[in-house]
Amino acid sequence: EPDTILTTMHLVRSATENAGQTYTVFTNDQQLFKITTQITWWQPDIWKNFYPILGGMHMLMSFIGCIGTLMENTGLSEIMKTAFGGVDKMLLGKRALRMVVEEILRPILLQKDISSFGELFDYLQILASKSRTARLWTDALVLPVFIAMRFVRASREVDWPLHIETVKLMLPYFAAASHWHYFRYTIVYLIKMTKLPNDLLKKFLKGEHAMRHRTGQWNSIWSDMMIKTTVMRYGHG
């Protein structure tokens, strides 16, 4: 309900102001992002330092769902049934899709002298130009899985520019799979995130948009994942 979201926004802003923060960064899934953003549009002067962001975990889940939609009735589920149980759930998991893509690319990488992603991409485009089936599997499975892994890498390495550029690559897949709400509001998210004030942008560039359980490398996670896997779990306990 919008009134519940508005109450939460006031509470969160009050908490961050009491902590000495100039800006409030507010993590949402797509549905809540829509409502939160509409509230900020309704009262722009009140919420000028309030920045709702789309949670990366939920965005990735929707993107993986796009791959499942685009690859429906292509034979992918039959391939996966030979190795996995619960194929419907596996089609929503990046790990299983990554394993399929690895096996698709294995003969290419063993037979060809490919030393960079650019060379691999060029060779895939050559193959795709020769067959509609190859085009489908390249554009609807192989390349989006690479995008998904790049999205994960941006989170693990807290690489904000890589995150923004990868989200741009995800947009056409949201549209192609008719994930219209994510398509619309990811555009809103990108516009908002590319117009951050300089002092907040500097914090994001330092990796302060992600979270860690402890210091180290390759171990940061999206804030919505931290909420789901840690905060809510401890709260329920």
Disulfide bonds with the S-S distance in Angstrom:
none
